[in-house]
């Protein structure tokens, strides 16, 4: 009998996790260990994979001008996409008014237990300083994506300058990258267990019933993410000649894993490999995708504006247009300090609302119970957004093998239809 694919295994794991969380919450909460182990194994590999991928790809460009051009294009595109996401969240929140009529519970008077710590940068200077590690080794020990990215770019630039003298070192780094991707293959076999544990613990801790009082906020948030993915990202991808639905089918394994674990970092190493296999040059994928994980968090951007306006409506502290625009600017900067980690969006929200208007910080307790469920939408939107932007920039840079990409997506769609029938 043929073993079901990873997609089917993870879907079953999610359903079993929800069932266990609802039927035996005390047992389900203990399953968090499975999710934590899987996420930690993946995070263990992220820094060396990013380093090897970027060094190998960028150093083989042979032209520092090309590397700089790709980086500038990426940052500019990230800014535009983030601005669209923030504006979309702001518009939908003002139209749908998810916080109107919400009764502020007594729990809102207490300070919320903010998940993820308080390590977010509070200014542009803090953010810049955070990019620079104390030591080269420290970048890998801390697992900060931007620090690893900086070290990798500097190392790649050095290899380009040294030329043939470092040819053996380049070859060694590529071989190490192949070995790391093999390890990722081993770890991904644990994805169903990790997804089961994370989902069971989430439902067991908060319960499905916790979604009912704030159902309008959840529906509004997921509706906004849907609008951003299908009209906005679909149009961007259409410019490359590819269809969004086929692209999502190609990434179906990564999508269900991110949904189950609420963390887009769990699929970053695998995503680097899949986008390169799709026909994007390694140099572009290696530079754009890891950078996007800190600079292009569209799902987090939607969540930030939507949640902030929700809290202002729920606590009867309406924000003027001027204050909303200031909020937009603040969140444009503060969102860049959040990586694709569970709970990071909530921390950024907590640090942002205190800078604008009169939204009480204690009101964050209103959405704490459903934040984990919104985190799944944030991570999914971040994943799809970064993947689409990487392909678009590869096309823009002339680094996309379009016939190959079309053939792969067509084959993936056909195989999926055949397996469904």
C-alpha positions as CSV (number, residue, x, y, z in Angstrom):
1,X,0.0,0.0,0.0
2,X,1.4,3.4,-1.0
3,X,2.2,5.8,1.9
4,X,0.1,9.0,1.6
5,X,2.1,12.1,0.8
6,X,3.3,14.8,3.2
7,X,0.3,17.0,2.4
8,X,-2.2,14.3,3.3
9,X,-0.3,13.3,6.5
10,X,-0.3,16.9,7.8
11,X,-4.0,17.4,7.0
12,X,-4.8,14.3,9.0
13,X,-2.5,15.4,11.8
14,X,-4.3,18.8,12.0
15,X,-7.7,17.2,12.2
16,X,-6.5,14.8,14.9
17,X,-5.0,17.6,16.8
18,X,-8.2,19.6,16.7
19,X,-10.2,16.6,17.9
20,X,-7.8,15.8,20.8
21,X,-7.7,19.5,21.8
22,X,-11.5,19.6,22.0
23,X,-12.1,16.2,23.6
24,X,-9.2,16.0,26.0
25,X,-7.7,19.5,26.5
26,X,-5.5,18.5,29.4
27,X,-3.8,15.8,27.4
28,X,-3.7,18.0,24.3
29,X,-1.8,20.8,26.0
30,X,1.0,18.4,26.8
31,X,1.4,17.6,23.1
32,X,3.0,21.1,22.7
33,X,6.3,19.3,23.2
34,X,6.0,17.6,19.8
35,X,5.4,21.0,18.1
36,X,8.3,22.7,19.9
37,X,10.7,19.9,19.1
38,X,9.9,20.0,15.4
39,X,10.1,23.8,15.2
40,X,13.4,23.8,17.1
41,X,14.9,21.2,14.8
42,X,14.0,23.3,11.8
43,X,15.3,26.5,13.4
44,X,18.6,24.7,14.2
45,X,19.1,24.4,10.4
46,X,17.9,27.9,9.2
47,X,21.1,29.9,9.9
48,X,23.6,27.5,8.2
49,X,21.2,26.9,5.2
50,X,20.7,30.6,4.6
51,X,24.5,31.2,4.9
52,X,25.4,28.4,2.4
53,X,22.6,29.3,0.0
54,X,23.5,33.0,-0.1
55,X,27.2,32.6,-0.2
56,X,27.0,30.0,-3.0
57,X,24.5,32.0,-5.0
58,X,25.8,35.5,-4.7
59,X,29.5,34.6,-5.0
60,X,28.7,32.8,-8.3
61,X,27.1,36.0,-9.7
62,X,30.7,37.3,-10.3
63,X,29.4,40.9,-10.2
64,X,28.9,42.9,-7.0
65,X,26.8,45.4,-9.0
66,X,24.3,42.7,-9.8
67,X,24.0,41.7,-6.2
68,X,23.5,45.3,-5.1
69,X,20.9,45.8,-7.8
70,X,18.9,42.7,-6.7
71,X,19.1,43.9,-3.1
72,X,17.8,47.4,-3.9
73,X,15.0,46.1,-6.0
74,X,14.0,43.6,-3.2
75,X,13.9,46.3,-0.5
76,X,11.9,48.7,-2.7
77,X,9.4,45.9,-3.6
78,X,9.1,44.9,0.0
79,X,8.2,48.5,1.0
80,X,5.5,48.7,-1.7
81,X,3.9,45.3,-0.8
82,X,4.0,46.1,3.0
83,X,2.3,49.5,2.3
84,X,-0.4,47.8,0.3
85,X,-1.0,45.3,3.1
86,X,-1.1,47.9,5.8
87,X,-3.5,50.1,3.8
88,X,-5.7,47.2,3.0
89,X,-6.0,46.3,6.7
90,X,-6.8,49.9,7.6
91,X,-9.5,50.2,4.9
92,X,-11.2,46.9,5.8
93,X,-11.1,47.6,9.5
94,X,-12.8,51.0,9.0
95,X,-15.5,49.5,6.7
96,X,-16.2,46.3,8.5
97,X,-15.8,47.8,12.0
98,X,-15.1,44.4,13.7
99,X,-14.8,46.1,17.1
100,X,-18.1,47.9,17.1
101,X,-20.4,46.6,19.8
102,X,-17.8,44.4,21.5
103,X,-18.3,44.4,25.2
104,X,-15.0,45.0,27.0
105,X,-14.6,42.2,29.5
106,X,-13.1,42.6,32.9
107,X,-10.0,40.8,31.8
108,X,-9.2,43.8,29.7
109,X,-8.3,45.6,32.8
110,X,-5.4,43.3,33.5
111,X,-2.0,43.5,31.7
112,X,-1.8,40.8,29.1
113,X,0.9,38.2,29.1
114,X,2.6,39.1,25.8
115,X,4.0,36.0,24.1
116,X,7.5,36.1,22.6
117,X,9.2,38.5,24.9
118,X,9.9,42.2,24.4
119,X,13.0,42.1,22.3
120,X,11.6,44.2,19.4
121,X,13.5,47.3,18.3
122,X,12.0,50.6,19.3
123,X,13.6,52.9,16.8
124,X,15.4,52.8,13.4
125,X,18.8,53.0,15.2
126,X,17.9,50.0,17.3
127,X,16.8,48.1,14.2
128,X,20.1,48.9,12.4
129,X,22.2,47.9,15.4
130,X,20.3,44.7,15.8
131,X,21.3,43.7,12.2
132,X,25.0,43.8,13.2
133,X,26.0,40.8,15.4
134,X,28.5,41.2,18.2
135,X,30.6,38.5,16.6
136,X,30.4,36.5,13.4
137,X,29.7,33.3,15.4
138,X,27.1,35.2,17.4
139,X,24.9,35.6,14.3
140,X,24.6,31.8,14.1
141,X,24.2,31.2,17.8
142,X,21.4,33.8,18.1
143,X,19.7,32.6,14.9
144,X,18.9,36.1,13.8
145,X,18.0,35.9,10.1
146,X,19.2,39.5,9.2
147,X,22.5,39.0,11.1
148,X,23.2,35.8,9.2
149,X,22.2,37.5,6.0
150,X,24.7,40.3,6.6
151,X,27.5,37.9,7.4
152,X,26.7,35.8,4.4
153,X,26.6,38.8,2.0
154,X,30.0,40.0,3.3
155,X,31.5,36.6,3.0
156,X,30.1,36.2,-0.6
157,X,31.5,39.6,-1.5
158,X,34.9,38.5,-0.2
159,X,34.8,35.3,-2.2
160,X,34.0,37.4,-5.4
161,X,37.0,39.7,-4.7
162,X,39.3,36.7,-4.1
163,X,38.3,35.0,-7.3
164,X,40.0,31.7,-8.2
165,X,41.9,31.6,-5.0
166,X,38.7,30.6,-3.1
167,X,37.3,28.2,-5.7
168,X,37.7,25.2,-3.4
169,X,36.0,27.0,-0.6
170,X,33.0,27.8,-2.8
171,X,32.8,24.1,-3.8
172,X,33.0,23.1,-0.1
173,X,30.1,25.5,0.8
174,X,27.9,24.0,-2.0
175,X,28.6,20.5,-0.7
176,X,27.7,21.5,2.8
177,X,24.5,23.0,1.5
178,X,23.6,19.7,-0.2
179,X,24.2,17.8,3.1
180,X,22.1,20.3,5.0
181,X,19.1,19.9,2.6
182,X,19.4,16.1,3.1
183,X,19.1,16.7,6.9
184,X,16.1,18.9,6.3
185,X,14.6,15.9,4.4
186,X,15.0,13.8,7.5
187,X,13.4,16.4,9.8
188,X,10.5,17.0,7.5
189,X,9.4,13.4,8.1
190,X,8.5,14.6,11.6
191,X,6.2,17.4,10.2
192,X,3.0,15.5,10.8
193,X,3.9,14.9,14.5
194,X,5.0,18.5,15.0
195,X,1.8,19.8,13.4
196,X,-0.4,17.5,15.4
197,X,1.3,18.6,18.7
198,X,1.1,22.3,17.9
199,X,-2.6,22.2,16.8
200,X,-3.7,20.0,19.7
201,X,-2.0,22.3,22.2
202,X,-3.5,25.4,20.7
203,X,-7.1,24.0,20.7
204,X,-6.6,22.4,24.1
205,X,-5.4,25.6,25.7
206,X,-7.8,28.2,24.1
207,X,-10.7,25.9,23.0
208,X,-12.8,26.3,19.9
209,X,-15.4,28.2,22.1
210,X,-12.9,31.1,22.5
211,X,-13.4,32.0,18.8
212,X,-17.1,32.7,19.2
213,X,-17.0,36.1,21.0
214,X,-14.3,37.5,18.6
215,X,-15.6,35.6,15.5
216,X,-16.1,38.9,13.6
217,X,-12.5,39.9,14.1
218,X,-11.3,36.5,12.9
219,X,-13.5,36.5,9.9
220,X,-12.5,40.0,9.0
221,X,-8.9,39.2,9.3
222,X,-9.0,36.0,7.2
223,X,-11.2,37.8,4.6
224,X,-8.6,40.6,4.3
225,X,-5.8,38.0,4.0
226,X,-7.8,36.3,1.2
227,X,-8.3,39.6,-0.6
228,X,-4.5,40.3,-0.4
229,X,-3.5,36.9,-1.6
230,X,-5.9,36.4,-4.5
231,X,-6.4,39.8,-6.2
232,X,-3.1,41.5,-5.1
233,X,-0.6,38.7,-5.2
234,X,-2.4,36.9,-8.1
235,X,-1.9,40.0,-10.2
236,X,1.8,40.2,-9.3
237,X,2.4,36.6,-10.2
238,X,0.3,36.9,-13.4
239,X,2.9,39.4,-14.6
240,X,5.5,36.6,-14.6
241,X,3.2,34.4,-16.7
242,X,2.3,32.0,-13.9
243,X,-1.0,31.3,-12.2
244,X,-1.4,31.7,-8.4
245,X,-3.6,28.6,-7.9
246,X,-1.0,26.3,-9.6
247,X,1.7,28.0,-7.5
248,X,-0.2,27.4,-4.3
249,X,-0.7,23.8,-5.3
250,X,3.0,23.5,-5.8
251,X,3.5,24.9,-2.2
252,X,0.7,22.8,-0.7
253,X,3.0,20.9,1.7
254,X,4.6,24.1,3.0
255,X,1.2,25.8,3.4
256,X,-0.4,23.1,5.6
257,X,2.8,22.8,7.7
258,X,2.8,26.6,8.3
259,X,-1.0,26.5,9.1
260,X,-0.4,23.7,11.7
261,X,2.6,25.2,13.4
262,X,1.7,28.9,13.0
263,X,5.3,29.6,12.0
264,X,6.6,30.4,8.5
265,X,10.1,29.7,9.6
266,X,9.3,25.9,9.7
267,X,9.5,25.8,5.9
268,X,12.1,28.4,5.1
269,X,14.9,25.9,4.3
270,X,12.6,23.8,2.2
271,X,11.2,26.8,0.4
272,X,14.6,27.9,-0.7
273,X,15.1,24.6,-2.4
274,X,11.6,24.5,-4.0
275,X,11.8,28.0,-5.5
276,X,15.2,27.2,-6.9
277,X,13.8,23.9,-8.3
278,X,10.9,25.9,-9.9
279,X,13.4,27.8,-12.0
280,X,14.5,30.8,-10.0
281,X,18.2,31.3,-9.8
282,X,19.8,30.4,-6.5
283,X,21.5,33.9,-6.2
284,X,18.1,35.6,-6.3
285,X,16.2,33.1,-4.1
286,X,19.0,33.1,-1.5
287,X,19.1,36.9,-1.2
288,X,15.4,37.8,-1.6
289,X,13.6,35.1,0.4
290,X,15.5,35.3,3.7
291,X,15.4,39.1,3.6
292,X,11.7,39.0,3.0
293,X,11.2,37.0,6.2
294,X,12.1,40.3,8.1
295,X,11.2,43.0,5.6
296,X,8.1,41.6,3.7
297,X,5.6,40.4,6.4
298,X,2.3,41.2,4.6
299,X,0.3,39.0,6.9
300,X,1.7,40.7,10.0
301,X,1.1,44.1,8.4
302,X,-2.6,43.3,7.8
303,X,-2.9,42.0,11.4
304,X,-1.3,45.1,12.9
305,X,-3.6,47.7,11.4
306,X,-6.7,45.5,11.7
307,X,-6.1,44.6,15.4
308,X,-5.2,48.2,16.3
309,X,-8.4,49.6,14.8
310,X,-10.4,46.8,16.4
311,X,-9.0,47.7,19.8
312,X,-9.8,51.4,19.3
313,X,-13.4,50.5,18.3
314,X,-13.9,47.9,21.1
315,X,-12.6,50.3,23.8
316,X,-14.5,53.3,22.3
317,X,-11.3,55.2,21.6
318,X,-11.8,56.1,17.9
319,X,-8.7,57.2,16.0
320,X,-8.8,60.2,13.7
321,X,-7.6,59.9,10.1
322,X,-4.5,61.7,11.2
323,X,-3.8,59.3,14.0
324,X,-4.5,56.3,11.7
325,X,-2.0,57.6,9.2
326,X,0.6,58.0,12.0
327,X,-0.2,54.5,13.1
328,X,0.4,53.3,9.5
329,X,3.9,54.9,9.5
330,X,4.8,53.5,12.9
331,X,3.8,50.0,11.9
332,X,5.6,50.3,8.6
333,X,8.8,50.5,10.6
334,X,8.0,48.4,13.6
335,X,6.7,45.5,11.5
336,X,10.2,45.1,10.1
337,X,11.4,43.9,13.5
338,X,9.2,40.9,13.5
339,X,10.5,37.6,12.1
340,X,8.2,34.8,11.0
341,X,8.0,33.5,14.5
342,X,4.9,32.6,16.5
343,X,3.8,35.5,18.7
344,X,6.0,38.2,17.1
345,X,3.1,40.0,15.6
346,X,1.4,40.4,19.0
347,X,4.6,41.8,20.4
348,X,4.9,44.4,17.6
349,X,1.3,45.4,18.1
350,X,1.9,45.8,21.8
351,X,4.9,48.1,21.1
352,X,3.1,50.1,18.4
353,X,-0.3,51.1,19.9
354,X,1.4,52.9,22.8
355,X,2.9,55.4,20.4
356,X,-0.4,56.5,18.8
357,X,-3.7,57.7,20.1
358,X,-5.2,56.6,23.3
359,X,-5.7,52.9,23.0
360,X,-5.1,51.3,26.4
361,X,-2.3,48.7,26.4
362,X,-4.4,46.6,28.8
363,X,-7.0,46.1,26.0
364,X,-4.6,43.7,24.3
365,X,-6.0,41.1,26.6
366,X,-9.2,41.2,24.4
367,X,-7.5,39.5,21.5
368,X,-4.9,37.4,23.4
369,X,-7.2,34.3,23.3
370,X,-7.6,34.4,19.5
371,X,-4.1,35.7,18.7
372,X,-2.8,32.1,18.1
373,X,-5.6,31.5,15.6
374,X,-4.7,34.8,13.8
375,X,-1.1,33.8,13.9
376,X,-1.9,31.0,11.5
377,X,-3.3,33.5,9.0
378,X,-0.3,35.8,9.5
379,X,2.2,33.1,8.8
380,X,0.3,31.8,5.8
381,X,0.1,35.2,4.2
382,X,3.7,35.9,4.9
383,X,4.7,32.6,3.3
384,X,2.7,33.2,0.2
385,X,3.7,36.8,-0.1
386,X,7.4,36.1,0.2
387,X,7.2,33.2,-2.3
388,X,5.4,35.3,-4.9
389,X,7.7,38.3,-4.4
390,X,10.7,36.1,-4.9
391,X,9.4,34.7,-8.2
392,X,8.4,38.2,-9.4
393,X,11.9,39.6,-8.6
394,X,13.5,36.7,-10.3
395,X,11.5,37.4,-13.4
396,X,12.3,41.1,-13.1
397,X,16.0,40.3,-12.9
398,X,15.9,37.9,-15.8
399,X,16.7,35.0,-13.4
400,X,13.5,32.9,-13.9
401,X,13.4,29.9,-16.2
402,X,9.8,30.5,-17.2
403,X,9.2,27.5,-19.5
404,X,10.6,25.2,-16.7
405,X,8.4,26.9,-14.1
406,X,5.3,26.5,-16.3
407,X,6.0,22.9,-16.9
408,X,6.5,22.1,-13.2
409,X,3.3,23.9,-12.1
410,X,1.3,22.2,-14.9
411,X,2.7,18.8,-13.9
412,X,2.0,19.5,-10.2
413,X,-1.6,20.5,-10.9
414,X,-2.2,17.5,-13.1
415,X,-0.7,15.1,-10.5
416,X,-2.9,16.7,-7.8
417,X,-6.1,16.3,-9.9
418,X,-5.2,12.7,-10.7
419,X,-4.6,11.8,-7.0
420,X,-7.9,13.5,-6.1
421,X,-9.8,11.3,-8.5
